[in-house]
Amino acid sequence: MSAPDATAPDAAPQDPLLSLAKAGDWRTLARLGRFGLAGRTLRLAGGSESDDDTADTLEALAEIEVAVRTKAVARARRRFAGLERRPSDWIDWDAVESDLEQLAIAVPAVDRREPEAARAALAEMRSDVFTAEREILLGTLAVIDGDETTGLVHFEAGLARDPNHVRGLTNRGNVKLEAGDVDGAIEDYERAIRVDEGFANAHHNLGVAYRRKGQIGKSVAALRRAQRHAARRDAEDARASLGGGTRGARSGPASGGRLRRWLLIGALGLLAYWLLQQRGLI
């Protein structure tokens, strides 16, 4: 069996789980929540039609994995609820569903800086599938509390499980930047961007890091990319909210705030047009 491409985003060269892929152990990869790598491993091994069906399920779970990485937990839960096949011999489906419910509580609690609620939800998680996400959230809570050392420990633990977790990479870069390791921070930001070119936070923080190095041209370029990607993602969220779509959809107050902002912009534009028309200027 040929090994999965080590250069693929889900299989970084430093990925400690790549040995499982080389051994064809897709079941362990699935139990650990590395669904994309598990699906590719199974397809490369070849097999029966039932193996193809299983690979399809793994790829659907990989979509859920990506949604969780981007904090789109509501979208992840909808996708999970829509899964038709749930083989009982390689994953605890009830535990995964329960973990998604806890993440739906923990993620917005972290964003609102409600550490007690977030930690209580994270403590209830009981599968290995979202261990990386749990560690990244715990690291974020530690940093919010001002404990960057503990935060870094959690970020490292999360990235050991999922080396392509863009928020984990960016958060680890932030800790490095504050500690004066500018080059280390730049390396993490650039890695996050290679995984997700549209992740505006990594572009913005890369711009900040370049500015600290005195590389103003690179700083300005990175900050402009951050603005462009943030605007594009806001527009996608607004379209998804208005049209009922799911692409890029996010749950919670942040999504509602963006929608209200876009509606306000539209209303102000109409008002300005009416005033100019009343004055005979258009």
Protein Blocks (a to p, Z undefined) as FASTA:
>chain_A
ZZddfkbmklcfklmklmmmmnopaklmmmnopamlmmmmmmmnopafklmmmmmmmmmm
mmmmmmmmnopamlmmmmmmmpmbdcfklccfklmmmmmmmmmmmmmmmmnopaklmmmm
mmmpcbfklmmmmmmmmmmmmmmnopaklmmmmmmmmmmmmmmlmklmmmmmmmmmmnop
amlmmmmmmmmmmmmmmlmklmmmmmmmmmmnopaklmmmmmmmmmmmmmmmmmmmmmmm
mnopaehpaedjklmmmmmmmmmmmmmmmmmmmmmmmnopZZ
